[in-house]
Amino acid sequence: MRKRLTLLLIIVVIGITSSFGMSAGEESAGGILYTKPIESVIFRHQDHSQKNTSCITCHSGLFAMEALQVQKNKDFTMDSLYKGKYCGACHNGKSAFASDTQCARCHLGTNAPKPSKDIPAYKKVVVLGKDDKGVTFNHESHVKKASCQSCHSSVFKPKEGAASIKMADHSQKKYCFTCHAEKGKGTFAWTDCNKCHQKPPAAPTETIKYGKGAKAVSFKHEKHQLKSGCVACHPQTFAYRKSDAKIDFNDHVNGKSCFTCHAPEGGSAFYSCNRCHKDKPAAKTPVYYPGQLKYKTPMLNVYFHHASHAIFLCNQCHPDPFAVKKGQTKMIMSEMLQGKTCGVCHNGSKAFSARDCAKCHKK
């Protein structure tokens, strides 16, 4: 009789632990211990990472990434679960057993063993991108310094394939570059390409045209590959999209765009026009700005011809003493006679004197 009773008790215990969804060998397995709305539920990511579920199933509005955060919500009650919220979104009798049945499968009671650390059900290795541009992301190496909620879902949606990372994002502190922005922040900078890319993306090989018609300038990356790499120009001087670059003549003398490097000192000077503009002749031959400039004065009008001044290089007049844009430099006759503006050259020595009125003032 005692043997039968003992055998019956063993069968009952086995049946109860099976109903709890926890075998004797799994008592020390990882999980998250919920004490609300009713004690006590142990949730395991591993048990829920089935074919029809993924991180996005729960972490897209049902639950925050931080464990047990949901217990702070006032509506986290059994009644809410019965109405299809939280766990009840799946535990509705269709996707999974209903939340108002089989209670013992979740609620283990106050004497339930405390679980060890839960192991989130994510892929250890995720490949971002395709072919040579692909990057292998390892979750394990990142959870050492961060947690799931460090990235999800504010930076990355917890769904594989949801992130579309472009070259322009590297400098915008988006996606990976929220952390991998600059050196000295506890992580390597995005400019260390080979840290992620086994084969860093090559610079574009096609010729990029700036401008239209005969004035267009042809730019090739391979001729500009400096020791400092892409960061010499991107994104500080130029955005990664060609259409974002707007270069005007004033930039030539203001140290902007191309002229950050192509300045009069320490680089190929901006006034070597034919180096970029193929419609311009070499600097040794007359270089001129088409047309003429007309200045209205209290006396007769003054006409300035670039062509007649082409024996000089552009930098001898621009940006000092004349700004590149017409009208930005005030020209006063009395100052010219003192050797300013036109009077720098028109002093009777380098060129005819500014006192020879008829040379400039005409109808």
C-alpha positions as CSV (number, residue, x, y, z in Angstrom):
1,M,0.0,0.0,0.0
2,R,2.8,2.4,0.9
3,K,4.6,1.6,-2.3
4,R,1.5,2.4,-4.3
5,L,1.0,5.7,-2.4
6,T,4.6,6.7,-2.9
7,L,4.3,6.0,-6.6
8,L,1.1,7.9,-6.8
9,L,2.7,11.0,-5.1
10,I,5.7,10.9,-7.6
11,I,3.3,10.8,-10.5
12,V,1.3,13.8,-9.1
13,V,4.5,15.8,-8.5
14,I,5.7,15.1,-12.0
15,G,2.3,16.1,-13.4
16,I,2.3,19.4,-11.4
17,T,5.8,20.4,-12.5
18,S,4.9,19.6,-16.0
19,S,1.8,21.8,-15.7
20,F,4.0,24.6,-14.4
21,G,6.1,24.3,-17.6
22,M,9.2,23.7,-15.5
23,S,10.8,20.3,-15.0
24,A,12.9,19.4,-12.0
25,G,16.1,19.8,-14.1
26,E,15.0,23.3,-15.2
27,E,14.5,24.9,-11.7
28,S,17.8,26.8,-12.0
29,A,17.3,27.8,-15.6
30,G,17.3,31.5,-16.5
31,G,14.2,33.7,-16.6
32,I,12.4,36.8,-15.5
33,L,10.4,36.6,-12.3
34,Y,7.1,38.6,-12.4
35,T,5.4,39.3,-9.1
36,K,2.4,41.1,-10.7
37,P,-0.4,40.9,-11.4
38,I,-0.5,37.7,-9.5
39,E,2.5,35.9,-8.0
40,S,4.5,34.3,-9.4
41,V,5.4,34.0,-13.1
42,I,8.7,33.1,-14.6
43,F,9.1,34.2,-18.2
44,R,11.8,32.8,-20.4
45,H,12.8,34.3,-23.7
46,Q,14.0,30.9,-24.9
47,D,10.6,29.4,-24.5
48,H,9.0,32.1,-26.7
49,S,11.5,32.2,-29.5
50,Q,9.5,29.9,-31.8
51,K,9.2,30.0,-35.6
52,N,6.2,32.3,-35.5
53,T,7.6,34.8,-33.0
54,S,10.5,37.2,-32.9
55,C,11.6,40.1,-30.7
56,I,9.3,42.4,-32.6
57,T,6.3,40.3,-31.6
58,C,6.5,41.6,-28.1
59,H,8.8,44.6,-28.3
60,S,6.8,46.7,-30.7
61,G,4.5,48.3,-28.1
62,L,3.4,45.4,-25.9
63,F,6.5,45.4,-23.6
64,A,9.4,47.7,-23.1
65,M,12.9,46.4,-23.6
66,E,13.7,46.8,-19.9
67,A,12.7,43.7,-17.9
68,L,9.7,44.2,-15.4
69,Q,9.1,47.7,-16.6
70,V,5.5,46.7,-17.5
71,Q,4.7,46.0,-13.8
72,K,4.7,49.8,-13.2
73,N,1.7,50.2,-15.6
74,K,-1.6,50.4,-13.7
75,D,-3.5,48.5,-16.4
76,F,-1.1,45.5,-16.1
77,T,-3.8,43.3,-14.6
78,M,-5.3,39.9,-15.4
79,D,-8.4,41.7,-16.7
80,S,-6.2,43.5,-19.3
81,L,-4.7,40.2,-20.4
82,Y,-8.2,38.7,-20.8
83,K,-9.0,41.6,-23.1
84,G,-6.0,41.0,-25.4
85,K,-3.4,43.3,-23.9
86,Y,0.2,42.4,-22.9
87,C,0.6,38.6,-22.7
88,G,-3.0,38.3,-23.8
89,A,-2.1,39.5,-27.3
90,C,-0.9,36.0,-28.0
91,H,-2.4,34.0,-25.1
92,N,-5.9,34.3,-26.5
93,G,-6.6,30.6,-27.1
94,K,-5.6,30.9,-30.8
95,S,-2.0,31.8,-31.0
96,A,-1.3,30.2,-27.6
97,F,-3.3,28.9,-24.7
98,A,-5.7,31.5,-23.3
99,S,-4.6,33.6,-20.3
100,D,-7.8,32.7,-18.4
101,T,-7.1,28.9,-18.6
102,Q,-4.3,26.6,-17.5
103,C,-3.3,29.1,-14.8
104,A,-0.7,26.7,-13.3
105,R,1.4,26.8,-16.5
106,C,2.5,30.3,-15.7
107,H,1.8,31.0,-12.0
108,L,4.2,28.9,-9.9
109,G,3.3,30.4,-6.6
110,T,5.3,32.2,-3.9
111,N,7.5,29.1,-3.3
112,A,8.8,29.1,-6.9
113,P,12.6,29.1,-7.1
114,K,14.2,32.4,-8.2
115,P,15.5,32.1,-11.7
116,S,19.1,32.9,-12.7
117,K,19.8,35.6,-15.3
118,D,17.6,35.4,-18.3
119,I,19.1,34.8,-21.7
120,P,17.4,36.9,-24.4
121,A,16.5,35.0,-27.5
122,Y,18.4,37.0,-30.1
123,K,20.7,36.0,-32.9
124,K,24.3,36.2,-31.8
125,V,25.5,37.3,-35.2
126,V,23.5,39.6,-37.5
127,V,24.7,40.5,-41.0
128,L,24.0,44.1,-42.0
129,G,24.2,44.9,-45.7
130,K,25.2,42.7,-48.7
131,D,28.3,41.4,-50.4
132,D,31.5,43.3,-49.8
133,K,29.6,46.1,-48.1
134,G,28.2,43.8,-45.4
135,V,29.0,44.2,-41.8
136,T,28.9,41.4,-39.2
137,F,27.3,42.6,-36.0
138,N,27.9,40.5,-32.8
139,H,25.4,41.0,-30.0
140,E,27.6,39.2,-27.5
141,S,30.4,41.7,-27.8
142,H,28.0,44.6,-27.4
143,V,26.1,43.4,-24.3
144,K,29.3,43.5,-22.3
145,K,29.2,47.3,-22.3
146,A,25.5,47.9,-23.0
147,S,22.1,46.4,-22.6
148,C,19.3,45.6,-25.0
149,Q,17.5,48.9,-24.2
150,S,20.6,50.9,-25.1
151,C,19.8,50.2,-28.7
152,H,16.3,48.9,-28.8
153,S,14.0,50.3,-29.8
154,S,15.2,53.9,-29.8
155,V,18.1,53.3,-32.2
156,F,17.2,50.0,-33.8
157,K,13.8,48.4,-34.2
158,P,14.1,44.8,-32.8
159,K,13.5,43.3,-36.2
160,E,16.1,41.9,-38.6
161,G,16.2,43.9,-41.8
162,A,14.4,46.9,-40.3
163,A,17.6,49.1,-40.5
164,S,18.7,50.5,-43.8
165,I,22.1,52.1,-43.1
166,K,23.5,54.5,-45.8
167,M,26.9,56.1,-46.1
168,A,25.4,59.5,-45.2
169,D,24.3,58.0,-41.8
170,H,27.8,57.4,-40.7
171,S,28.3,61.1,-39.8
172,Q,24.8,61.8,-38.5
173,K,25.0,60.0,-35.2
174,K,22.3,57.5,-36.3
175,Y,22.2,53.8,-36.0
176,C,25.6,52.4,-35.0
177,F,27.0,55.8,-35.1
178,T,25.0,56.9,-32.0
179,C,28.0,55.4,-30.2
180,H,30.6,55.0,-32.8
181,A,30.8,58.7,-33.5
182,E,34.2,59.9,-32.3
183,K,37.2,58.4,-30.7
184,G,37.6,58.7,-27.0
185,K,33.9,58.0,-26.3
186,G,34.6,54.4,-25.2
187,T,34.2,53.0,-28.7
188,F,36.1,53.3,-31.9
189,A,35.1,55.9,-34.4
190,W,33.1,55.3,-37.6
191,T,36.1,56.5,-39.6
192,D,38.0,53.3,-38.7
193,C,36.4,51.5,-41.6
194,N,38.2,48.2,-41.3
195,K,36.9,47.7,-37.7
196,C,33.5,46.7,-39.2
197,H,34.1,46.3,-42.9
198,Q,36.3,43.4,-43.7
199,K,36.7,45.0,-47.1
200,P,36.0,48.7,-46.8
201,P,33.8,50.2,-49.6
202,A,35.9,51.7,-52.3
203,A,35.5,55.3,-53.4
204,P,33.3,55.9,-56.4
205,T,35.1,55.4,-59.7
206,E,32.8,57.4,-61.9
207,T,33.6,61.0,-62.9
208,I,31.4,63.5,-61.0
209,K,30.4,66.7,-62.9
210,Y,30.0,70.0,-61.0
211,G,28.3,72.7,-63.0
212,K,26.9,72.6,-66.5
213,G,28.1,73.0,-70.0
214,A,31.6,74.2,-70.8
215,K,32.1,75.5,-67.2
216,A,31.5,72.1,-65.7
217,V,34.3,70.7,-63.5
218,S,35.2,67.0,-63.6
219,F,36.0,65.5,-60.2
220,K,37.6,62.1,-59.6
221,H,38.0,60.5,-56.2
222,E,41.1,58.4,-57.1
223,K,43.1,61.7,-57.7
224,H,42.0,63.0,-54.3
225,Q,42.7,60.0,-52.0
226,L,44.7,61.7,-49.3
227,K,46.5,59.9,-46.5
228,S,43.6,60.8,-44.1
229,G,41.1,59.1,-46.4
230,C,37.4,60.0,-46.9
231,V,37.3,62.1,-43.7
232,A,39.5,64.7,-45.3
233,C,36.4,65.9,-47.2
234,H,33.4,64.1,-45.8
235,P,31.2,65.1,-44.2
236,Q,32.7,68.3,-42.9
237,T,33.4,69.9,-46.2
238,F,31.2,67.9,-48.5
239,A,28.1,65.8,-47.8
240,Y,28.0,62.3,-49.2
241,R,25.4,63.2,-51.8
242,K,26.7,65.1,-54.8
243,S,23.5,67.1,-55.1
244,D,24.1,68.7,-51.7
245,A,27.2,70.6,-53.0
246,K,26.6,74.1,-54.2
247,I,29.8,75.9,-55.2
248,D,29.8,79.5,-56.4
249,F,32.6,81.8,-57.3
250,N,32.8,83.4,-53.9
251,D,33.8,80.1,-52.4
252,H,37.0,80.3,-54.4
253,V,38.4,83.0,-52.2
254,N,36.6,82.2,-49.0
255,G,38.2,78.9,-48.3
256,K,35.1,76.9,-48.7
257,S,34.3,73.6,-50.5
258,C,37.2,72.6,-52.8
259,F,39.1,75.7,-51.7
260,T,39.5,74.4,-48.2
261,C,42.6,72.7,-49.7
262,H,43.0,74.4,-53.0
263,A,44.0,77.7,-51.4
264,P,46.7,80.1,-52.4
265,E,49.0,78.7,-49.8
266,G,49.8,75.0,-49.2
267,G,47.8,73.7,-52.1
268,S,47.0,74.0,-55.7
269,A,45.8,77.6,-55.8
270,F,42.2,78.5,-56.9
271,Y,43.5,80.9,-59.5
272,S,45.1,78.1,-61.6
273,C,41.8,78.0,-63.4
274,N,42.7,75.5,-66.1
275,R,43.5,72.8,-63.6
276,C,39.8,72.3,-63.1
277,H,38.0,74.3,-65.8
278,K,38.8,72.8,-69.1
279,D,37.3,75.8,-70.9
280,K,39.9,78.1,-69.5
281,P,43.3,78.5,-71.2
282,A,46.5,78.0,-69.2
283,A,47.5,80.8,-66.8
284,K,50.4,81.9,-69.0
285,T,47.9,83.0,-71.7
286,P,45.2,85.7,-71.1
287,V,42.5,84.5,-68.8
288,Y,39.4,86.6,-68.7
289,Y,36.0,86.9,-67.2
290,P,33.5,87.2,-70.1
291,G,31.8,90.5,-70.7
292,Q,32.3,93.8,-69.0
293,L,31.3,95.5,-65.8
294,K,29.4,98.8,-65.9
295,Y,29.6,101.1,-62.9
296,K,27.3,104.2,-62.6
297,T,29.0,107.2,-61.2
298,P,28.1,110.9,-60.7
299,M,30.3,111.5,-63.6
300,L,30.2,109.4,-66.8
301,N,29.9,105.7,-66.4
302,V,33.0,103.5,-65.9
303,Y,33.4,100.3,-67.9
304,F,35.8,97.6,-66.6
305,H,37.0,94.9,-69.0
306,H,38.4,91.7,-67.6
307,A,40.0,90.9,-71.0
308,S,42.3,94.0,-70.9
309,H,43.5,93.0,-67.4
310,A,44.0,89.3,-68.3
311,I,47.8,89.6,-68.2
312,F,47.5,89.5,-64.4
313,L,46.4,86.5,-62.3
314,C,43.0,86.7,-60.6
315,N,44.6,86.7,-57.2
316,Q,46.3,90.0,-57.8
317,C,42.9,91.7,-57.6
318,H,40.7,89.2,-55.7
319,P,39.7,89.1,-53.0
320,D,41.9,92.1,-52.1
321,P,41.5,94.9,-53.0
322,F,38.3,93.8,-54.8
323,A,35.7,91.4,-53.5
324,V,34.7,88.7,-56.0
325,K,31.1,89.9,-56.2
326,K,30.3,93.1,-57.9
327,G,29.1,95.9,-55.6
328,Q,30.7,94.6,-52.5
329,T,33.7,96.9,-52.7
330,K,33.1,100.6,-52.5
331,M,35.3,102.6,-54.9
332,I,35.8,106.3,-54.1
333,M,37.8,108.6,-56.4
334,S,39.7,110.3,-53.6
335,E,40.8,106.9,-52.2
336,M,42.0,105.8,-55.7
337,L,44.3,108.8,-55.8
338,Q,45.7,107.7,-52.5
339,G,46.6,104.2,-53.9
340,K,43.5,102.3,-52.9
341,T,41.2,100.0,-55.0
342,C,42.0,100.8,-58.7
343,G,44.7,103.2,-57.6
344,V,46.9,100.3,-56.4
345,C,47.9,99.8,-60.0
346,H,46.6,103.0,-61.7
347,N,49.2,105.2,-60.1
348,G,51.0,106.3,-63.3
349,S,53.8,103.8,-62.7
350,K,52.3,100.3,-63.0
351,A,49.5,101.6,-65.2
352,F,48.1,104.9,-66.3
353,S,47.1,107.3,-63.5
354,A,43.6,107.4,-62.1
355,R,43.7,111.1,-63.0
356,D,43.3,110.2,-66.7
357,C,39.6,110.4,-66.4
358,A,38.7,109.8,-70.0
359,K,40.5,106.4,-69.9
360,C,37.6,105.0,-67.8
361,H,34.7,107.4,-67.7
362,K,32.8,107.1,-71.0
363,K,29.3,107.5,-72.2
